[in-house]
Amino acid sequence: MAGKTKAANKKRGGARDAPATRERLLQAALEVFAAMGYAATTTRVIAERAGGNEGTLFRSEEHTSELQSRFGI
């Protein structure tokens, strides 16, 4: 099973792309918060704007409330 996980991560880019993924998510969050406001923003919208899915957002450990405090929105 661990072999499949490593293979899947390698295929998707895995941990080596984590900084780039995090940056895409942060940029997407900033854009969505600015356009929709914090209360109307969902994790799905942020993830889709970043070109991923909600699982990507949660794996990055940047939930919407953490993003809000980071950007001071």
N, C-alpha and C positions, 0 to 999 in steps of 0.2 A: 504494500500500500504506500509506504514512504517513497518508493521508487516512482510510483505514478505521480505523486505530489511534486517531486523534484522535476520530473519530466514535464509536467503541466506548467510549472513555474518557468522552466527554461523556454518552453514554447511561447508563453505569454510575455516573457521578458523578466519575470520573477523579481526578486529583491533588488537586483542591480538597477532596475528602472524605478524603484521606490521614490527617489528624490524627484524625478521627472513627473511621476504620477501625483505626488503630493503637491507639486507646483501647479499642475493642471487643475487639481481640485481646489486649491486656494484661489487661483485666478477665476475659476468658474464661480466659486462662492461669492467672491467680491462682486462680480458682474451681476449675479442673480440677486444678491441682497440689495444692490443699488437699484436694480430695475423693479423688483417686486416688493422689497421691504422684508425685514426679518420674519415677521409674523406669517407672511404668505409663502415663504420659501420652504420647500421640502427637500429632504435628502435626495429624493428621486430627481428633482429638477437640477440640483447641483451636479449630481452624477452624470445625468444625460448631457448637460452642458459641457462637462469635461470629457465626454466621449466614453464613459464607462457605465457602470450600473451601481446600485446601492451597495452591493457587496464590496466593491472597490472602495467606496467611501468609508465604510465601516472598518475595513481592513487597514485603512490608512490612519486610523485612530483620530480622525478629524471630524467629529460630529458637528452638527450645525451650531450648537451652543458654544463649542470651543472655537469655531470659525468666527462666530459673532464677537466673542471677546477678543480674539486676535486682531480683528479689523476695527474694533471699537464702534461697531454699527449698532 
